[in-house]
Amino acid sequence: MNNRHLEHLDVIRVTGQSHKSFDDAVSSALKQLACPTHGHNHHPCLIFKSFEVVKLSGFLEHDSNERTCEVTHFNATIDVTAAHDHSDACDHGH
């Protein structure tokens, strides 16, 4: 009997925000998946494997008098690759 099977992967797109850095925005996005708020775990039987940054963006504060241009808000949109957890805890008869 062959116990190997094709791994089913999903891609979940999530966006994180930060006032500190792009790194913090990526961490914020990942935290949304790992620690969902209000008890709403939409991905209870997925194991997150990797991510790819899709888009980095932000907002600027430009002061022409002071000749400064500061980043005030960082956004990171990432695609997270997840595999289905086939353990007994997530086995729903599939």
C-alpha angles and dihedrals in degrees: 000000000000114000094188119107138173112273112236111218129193129194117218120192116211135168126213129193133205141169090210113053147324088260089057091048090053090048089050091053092049091047090057089061098040097041109026115194126241092019094286104139103175093176106045096149101042128101112208111228111171144340140218125205108238100177140001117196141151150165128266136212109209122190108187092186093056092034092232132135116188131183107237101175133027125203126188123186113195138178111222119202113216134184125212114256108232095186121125091258090063100033107120095170095278 
